[in-house]
Amino acid sequence: MDHQTPEWVRDDATFFITICALPRGENHLCREVVGKSILDSVIHYHEKQKWFCQIVVLMPDHVHFMLNFPDVPTFSNIVGDWKRWVATRHPIRWQENFFDHRVRNEDNDKWKGDYIFNNPVRAGFVERPEEWPYFWIPDVG
């Protein structure tokens, strides 16, 4: 799957993206050094305007994002480059490809953002999402 954005999709479209580490069920991402490095790389991509991150939450075996991309025909290369960068610095084997869903309206945008932010609560890791150390929201975390 090449994640080609159709021409009719607005340039400012938001995408909900999930990337899984393998094997599933193990803690690959939520370790102090690894988690900080991954979040730093997300922030770096954001600051370099390779993507525009609204929220990222690391879970032990997957990561959820809400991202916008600059006007590019496909964003799979951007995500693939990021996965390779992380994998060269940490012993993480990513699942081939990733899941993406274009967020179609403001209500869906809020629902997806809340879903991502509350994922550690639903998993029973923390009582409040702000307690989870492995998230970043621009200008907040």
N, C-alpha and C positions, 0 to 999 in steps of 0.2 A: 504494500500500500504506500503510495507516494505522498499522501496528504496534500494533494494539489488543491489549492483554493479556487473554487469556481469564479469565473470573471464577475458574476453578479453579486458576489459577497462584498460588502463594504470593506474598505481598507482598514477601518477601525474595529473590525470584528474581534470579539473576545472568544478564546478557546479554553475549554476545560480539558486538561491533559493529565493522564495518569501514565506513569512509567513504573514498571515492576522490576525488581531485582530477583535473581534466581540463586538458589532455590527459594521458592516462596516459603513463608513460615519461619524464616530465620531473620535475626536482627543484623542487617547489613548496613543500614543508614543511620540509625539512632544511637550512635556511639559518639562520645564527646568530640574527638578530633575529626572523625569522618563527617559528622553532622555539621560541624562548624565550617569545614572546608567546602562541603556541598552548598551550604547556604551562602558562603562567600562567593562561590562561583555563580550562583543565581544572581546575586547582587551585581557582580562584575558584568554579566551579560546585560543586565538591566541598565547599568550606568553607561555601557558602550553602545546601547540602543540596538543590540542584536534582537532583543525582545523587550517587552514592557510587562513586567510582572505585577499583577494585582495582589496575588497571595501565593505562597508556596508553603506546603506542610509536608514534612518528612514523616513517614511512618516506618516501622522497622524494615518492611520489605517492599515498599513502594513510595512514590512521591506524587503528590497532587499539585497542580498548578492552575492558575487562571492567568493566561497570557494573551497579549496582543503582539502582533508582529509588524515590523515595517512593511511597506508595500513590496512584497516578494511573491513570486508565482507559487512557491511552495515553502513551507517552513520545516519540512522534514530534515533538510540538511542542517538547519540551525540546531534542532533538537538532537540530531545524530552527532553533530560536532560536540555538543555539550556532554552527551553520554560518553563519548570516547574520551574527552578530557578527564571526566571524573574517573572512568575506569583505568586510565593510565596512572592515576595517583593513589587509588585505593583498590583493594582486591574485590571489586564489585563486578559481577557478571549481570548485565542487563538482559531482560527479555527482549527478543527481537521485536523491533518496531515499538509502538506505543498506541494508547487509546486517545482519541481526541473527539471532542464534541463542540460544535460551534454554539455559543450561547446566543439565543435569538432575540431576547428582549430583556429589559431592565429587571423584571420580576424574576426571570430565570437566572440572571446574573447574581442577584442577591441570594437566591436559594442555593446556587452552586457555591458561592463564596461562604455562606453559612455552613453548608455541607462539608467543605474542605476544612474550615476552621474548627469545626466540632468533631472531626474524625477521631482525634485522640480521646475525646470524652466518650464517644460511642464505643471505642475499643477498650475502655476501662483503665486507661493509663493515667488520667488526671480527672479531677472533678470539674475544672473550668478550663476552657481552651487556652486562656492566657498563661496557665501554669506549664504548658508544654514548651520545652526549650527549643524545639526543632521546627520553627515557623518563621516566616518573614513577611511583613506587609510594609510596603514603602511608606516612609514617614511615620511609622508606628513602632515597628519591631526591629 
